[in-house]
Amino acid sequence: MARLSHSIGNTQPTPQKSAVSTAHGPEIKVTLDPPNKVFFLTDDPQMPKIKATCQVPSPTPVPAGGASSVSGPSGAPTSAAQSYDWDVTLVLNPAGVPYSGGRTTRHSPIHVTTAVPELSLPFTQIRGGMLTVTVATTLQGKRITGKAVAEIRGANPGARLIRAEGVPEILMKLMQLESSLQQFLTTHAKAGYPVFSHDGLGGVGLGQITHPRPTDDEVWNWKANVRAAKTHWDSKRRNDAKRLLQNYANSSDFRDLVDKYNQTRTAPLKPLIITLPPITDEMLDNEAIRLYNGAPRSSGHSLQEYRAEINEGGLLVVDVAQDSLHGTARWQEVAASDRIDFYDKWKIDPSQRGDPDYVNHVRSQVVN
């Protein structure tokens, strides 16, 4: 990322290094206002307002005859203008953050030169982690520095703020199940740090965004995380779920059921032309829920949320039209027990199956 450079107040050009001693001088005292060790994002979210102030040690008295000043236009002594070079970093250190998998994030580097010994930290991104504010200046020909450190942690939004981002209620329920509707930890020593998925795959935040890899914005900015969750949900619903349901009517599984049914129709009965009912919005929602995080992770054998209903004898359930030439099959949502039997048949490892009753568990969530 590009290096952010600001000029605040009456900035001064950086002194030439050849004119400044690099010998270590006394340290500058740097304080933060407010004087916190931990700052928090607002639930909007916005970065906290922090001002850094530095206190430069008093100059060492110069012996008589020493050069302590430079001449101004009138020949009277005048002190050289002081300038302060600030560097601000904000980095997520994943140590101690549950399931973070070594994930780190960074605010774009901030470098600012001021003519006064203070700086209101000019954040441009929503980030958290370890905050380090460093300042350097020149005193009597020597470069001196100082540093202050603190933490910035996140604050969770309430359901009202999340709904205000246009999140459909079914997605609210899904996020309630996935993250307890939390972007940040609340009951841990690292409370205020991002909620990472327990599977260790790097999912994070309200929507447990995993693929593609969440951006730094999606890690710390809950609104960016929600936008990603909505995009993921819309794609699953409008594209993947719809395609699966539409393709089922042309699948070999359905054709085999139709053929088996028609083989039971003996003369003079003719084979039926059998179709499936139109796809409903509820079906699209449930299929999208299954695809969001309830399908096997690494298997070529998957079972979608809906299939044609069959009776105890294994025959297709068909509503025959009055013309005795056409029939309509029925959609049936796959029961959790049937899904487990399917996974057992194909020897899918239990750790890779997802929740067999995921859709019902999502729909039963209560979001206050």
N, C-alpha and C positions, 0 to 999 in steps of 0.2 A: 504494500500500500504506500501511497505517496506520503512523504513526510510533511506534517502540518507545521507551518511556520507562521507565527503571529508577530505583530509589533504593537505594543501597548504603551500608551503614554508617549512621552518624548523619547523615543528609542535612540540609542547611540550605536554607532558602528562598532563592531567587535574589535577590541584592541589587537594590534599586531603582536603575534606571539613572541617575536624577537625582542619586544620592548618589555616583556613581562617575565619575571622570574618564575620558574616552575617549582621552586622550593616550597615545601609544605608550610603553610602558615596556620594561624588559629582558625578553628572551625566557626562557621556561621550557625547561629541558632535559628531553626525554621519551626514555626508553629502553624497550626491549622485552625481556622475559625469556621464553624464551631470546633472546640478542642476535643473532638471525638476520636476514639480508636476505631470505631466501626460506624460507617455511614450506610444509609439505605436508599435504594431507588424508591421513587414514589410509585403508587399503584397505577399511575396514568399510562405508561411509565415515563418518568423524567429522571435525569441525573441529579444527585444532590448538589446544592450550591455550596461550594467550599472556597474559602479564600486562604491563600498561603502568605505568610509574612515572614521576612527574615530580619534578623538583628545582627548587624556586622560589628565585630569587636572594635573597641576604640583604638585609633591609631597609636602606635608607639611614638612617644615624643622624639623629635629630631634634635640632635645636638646643635649647639650654636654654630652657625656657618654652614649647616647642612642644607641641601636643596629640598624644601618641603612643598614648593608651589611652583607654578609657572606664571609668567607675566602676562597680564591682559593688555588691551590696547593702550591704556593710560600708563602702563608701566607698574601699576599696583599689583601685588600678588593676588592670585585667584586660584581656587582649588579646581582640579580637573573633575569634569562631570562623572558621576558614578553610574554604572549600568549593571544590570543583573540578568544573567542568562539562566533561564529556567528549563528544566527537562521534566516531563511528566510521563510516567508509564502506568498502565493498569493491566494486569495480567492475571488470568485464572490459573492458580496453582492447583492441579487436581489432587494433590496429596490429601488424603483423608476424606475426600468427597466420594460418597458411596457410588459404586458402579460406573465411575467416570471413565474408566479405561484409559487413563492418561490424557484425556481430552483437555486441551488448553485453549484459551481465547485471549485476544489482545485488543486494546484500543489503539488506534493509529497513533504513532509517536507525536508528541506535542513538544515543540521547542519554541520558546518565547523569550524575547529580550525586552526588558522594561527599564525605564529611567527612575522608577520608584521601587522601594523594597517590598512590594506586595504584588500578588497575582490572583485574580479570580480564575479558577481553573476552567479553561475554555473547552469543555468536553464537546465532542461532535457526534458521539455514538453512545448507545445504551450498552454499557458494559459493567462488569463487576470483577472482584478479585482483589489482589494486592495492589494498593496504590502507593507509588513512590514519587515524591516530589523532591527534586534536587535543584539547588541554585548555586551559581558560581559568580564570583566577582573578583575584582583586583583591588588589593589594599596595599599601598606603599610598594608597588612593583611586584607583589606576590599574588598568585592566584589562590584564592581560598574558596572552600565549598561548604555546603551544609545539606542536610537531608531530613525529611520527615516521612514516616510511613503510616499507613492506616489500611482499612479494608472497606470495600463497598460490596454490599449484599443486596439481594433482591427482595421485593415485597409482592405478595400474591394479590391479584385482583379478585374482587368478588364476582359472583355469577352475573350480577347486573351489568358490570362493566364488560364482561365477556359477551353477553347477549347483545350488548350495544354494538358489537362488531359484526352483527348480522349472522351469528352462528345459529343454524337450525337446531331445534330442540333435540332431535335424534343425535346430532353430533355433540351436543352438550352432555347427553347421557353417556355417549361413548367416551368422551374425555373424562367424565366423572369416574368411569370404571378404570380407565387407563392410568390416570394420574391423581385421582381424588380431586380433580380440578385445581391442581397446584402446579405452578411453574417452578417453585422453589421449595426446598426442604423447610419443615416447620418444627420438627421434634428431634433434632440431631445437633451435635456440636457444631456442625457446619450449616445450621439453619440460615436460610437466605441464599444458599448456593443452589445451583440447578438440580432438578430431579431427573436423574438418569435412569434408564430402563434397567430392571433387575436382570434381564437376560445378557447384559454386558455388550449389547450390539450397538450402543451409542445413541439409542433413542433418548429424546430429551423433552422436558417441558409438558405443557398442558396436553398437547396432541401426541406426545411421545414420538416425535418426528424422527424417523430412522433412515429412510431411503427417499431421495438422495441424502447424503450426509448433511446433517443440519448445519447451517451457517452460524457464525458467531452471533449475528443478530437474533437468530431463532433460539439460541441458547439463553440469551439474557433479556431479550425484548419479547414479552409475552404476546404482544400484538403481532409481531412477525411470526411467532410460533403458531398462533391461531390462523393467520393467513395461510401458512403452509399446510395446516391441518385441513382447512376448508378446500384448498386446491387439491390435496390428496383425496379427500372425501368426494369432491365433485368428479374427479377423474375416475375413481372406482365406481361411482354410481352411474354416471352418464356413459362411460365407455366400457369398462370391464364387466360390470354386473349386467348391463343391458345386452352386451355381446354374448355372454354365457347363457343367459335365458333364451335369447333368440336362437342361438345355435343348437340348443338342446333339441328342438323340434326336428332338426335334420341329423341328429346324432345317431350312431349305430345302436346305442342303447334304446332309444325311443323306437327306432324302426324295428328292432328285434321284438319289442313288446307289441307293436302293432301287428307284425306278422304272426306272432304266437296267438294273439287274440283272434285274428281272422281265421286261423287254422281250426278254431272251434266252431266256426259258422259253416255248417254243412248245407248242401243243396236242399231246397232251392234258395237258401239265403246266400247273398253275394258278399264278398269282402267289403268292409266299410272303408271309406276315406276318413281317416281319423286325424283330427287336429287338436291343438291345445288352446285354451282360452287366452285372451289378451293378457299381457303382463301388466300388473298393477303397480302403483307407486309404492305400496307397502312391500311388495316383492323386491322391487329395486332397492329399497332401503335395507331390507334384511340381507340381500345378497351382497350389498356394499359393506355392511357391517362385518359379514363373514370374511370378506376379502381384506378388510382393514387390518385385522390382526387375529383372525380366528382360523386361518387355513394352515395346513402343513407347510413348514419352512423349506424343506429340502427333499421333496419327493415328487416323482412323476405321477403319483396316484393321488388325485384330489377328488373331493366330492363336494359339489356346489350345494347351495342352500336348498334348492328346489329340484324335484324330479317328478315324473308322472306317478300318480297313485296306483298301487296294485293291491289286489285282495289277498286273502290268506293263501289262496292257491297259486299265487304268483302271476295272476292274469291282470291285464290292464283294466282299470275301472273306466267304463265308457258310458256316456249318456247318448243313446241312439236317437237320431232324429226321426221324425214321423215318416220320412221317405224311405227309411230303412237302408239308405245308401251312404249316409254320413253319420259321423259320431264325434263327440267331443270328450277327450280325456280330461282328467282333473290334475291340477297342480297339487303337490303335497310337499310340505316342508319336512326336510329330513330330521328325524328325531336324533337326539344325542346318543341314544343307545345304538341306533343303526349306524351312526357315524363311527362309534367305537368299534363295532363289529367290522366295518369296512377297513379301518386302520389296522385292526388285528389281522385281518385277512392278508393285507399287503405288508405286514410286519414293519409298520412305520414306528420308529422309536418314540416312546411316550414323550420324551423331551422335545420332539419336533412336531407334535401333532397340533399344537394350539389348544384352545379350550373347545371341547366338543359341543358345549352348550353356550357358546360365546354370545350368540344373538339374544337368547333369553336373558342372559346375565346383563347385557347392555340395556335391553328394554326395561328391565326391572329397576334400574337406577332411579333414584329420586334426587333431583337437583333443586336445591332451595335458593 
